[in-house]
Amino acid sequence: MAGPRNESLITAIDIGSWKVSALIARKTESGALAVLGTGQRESRGVRRGFVADMERTELAVRETIEQAEKVAGTNIEKVVLSFSAGSIESKVEPVEMTIGGRVIEQADIDALFDRARERIDPEGRVILQAHPALYTIDNMRGVTRPLDLHAERLGVDVHVVLADGAPLRNLDTAVRGAYLDVGGIVAAPVATAMACLSDEERDLGVALVELGAGVTNVSLHIGGMLVGLRSIPIGAADITDDIASAFGIRRSQAERMKCFYGSALQNPRDFRETIEIAPVTSSGEKVEPRKVTRAELVGVICERLGRLMGEVSKALNDMGFSQPVGRQVVLTGGGAELKGIADYAQTALGRAVRIGRPKEIEGLPDAHRGPAFSTLVGLAFHAATERVDLKFNPVAAQPAARLRWTDAVRRMFSTMKTQY
């Protein structure tokens, strides 16, 4: 049975199109994170990053959280979520004010923030975050701490992330339906970058390509900020569907074939190596298994990858990431676990490519150290990092029509009711 609730814990939930995963962590005395428990369930109500079935999404969240709570030996209430749908927009708003040559005081910085709040116009969308990034003093950019410095003019670049309201409210409602409070919603590319990009990479310039199940997010990071973002409605699940369609098998069989035998690179041996499959029949009758070559499987995979990398290359060029020298691409997400995909992408994009895995966290299970969990780990890092946020409340708080001490019991009975 889970122990008492601990309000100081950090709980992250990544609700994707293929899986729902959760992580419960705490801060150690040194300020580092230590994982107490994790959970994972199949995502049954999300399509292309959007909630498509509220009831099934709620159930998946409940089951995931209950699994993580059981491992951690505690009950949690507040969570931070990722949002990866295609309506995210990132922009930088510069704000400046006159100081008059005197020493910059905290009141000046506060006044600059107030001016920034007035300047930011969401244009009917929801502000996910509005973080002051780098300061400017008398046209000198890149100042990290302007306090106590003399200046004629003081400015700041505010990193603003926007999203459409309806998909966010659906996500918020699904999690609250699982009797959890939403402490924040973070754009998936922002969280993922914190998990698998170094500070130097984010400063010099790097493209992060997150190959999710239903969506591929292409984000450009320069000067420590997310300065460009494109979402492509193609993901690793489309490769699975292509395999299932090409060979007339179930999705579960296709996924297994992709994971165990699939590759992004052809090999001469692939034409001799065969894979035995059992086709699906409408009558349910048993049929003799047939054999396909591994080369056929790789051909199906590469056909979809070719289209995807074409879209990725177009997105990079549209965002001004056109100079290959010194411009690295980092692949992450569940799709980045496909064998040979880094070499394939390097050839297709004409840029240096590496696989991005989450940074080390004490107690993180080996099964969660792959690229598929970069966003989840990044959410924990994001929640643990103290920063100024100039945004308004991203999603209007829903009234909590429940007794707090009964949350775990409510989740348990709700899950039992759904299952039985």
Secondary structure as UniProt FT lines:
FT   TURN            7..8
FT   STRAND          10..15
FT   STRAND          19..27
FT   TURN            29..30
FT   STRAND          33..42
FT   STRAND          46..47
FT   TURN            48..49
FT   STRAND          50..51
FT   HELIX           54..72
FT   STRAND          78..83
FT   TURN            86..87
FT   STRAND          89..98
FT   HELIX           106..119
FT   TURN            123..124
FT   STRAND          126..137
FT   TURN            138..139
FT   STRAND          140..143
FT   TURN            147..148
FT   STRAND          153..163
FT   HELIX           165..176
FT   TURN            177..179
FT   STRAND          181..187
FT   HELIX           188..196
FT   HELIX           199..204
FT   STRAND          206..211
FT   STRAND          216..222
FT   TURN            223..224
FT   STRAND          225..232
FT   HELIX           236..247
FT   HELIX           251..261
FT   HELIX           268..271
FT   STRAND          274..277
FT   TURN            282..283
FT   STRAND          290..293
FT   HELIX           294..318
FT   TURN            319..320
FT   TURN            325..326
FT   STRAND          328..332
FT   HELIX           334..337
FT   TURN            339..340
FT   HELIX           341..349
FT   STRAND          352..355
FT   HELIX           366..368
FT   HELIX           371..373
FT   HELIX           374..384
FT   HELIX           404..406
FT   HELIX           407..419
//
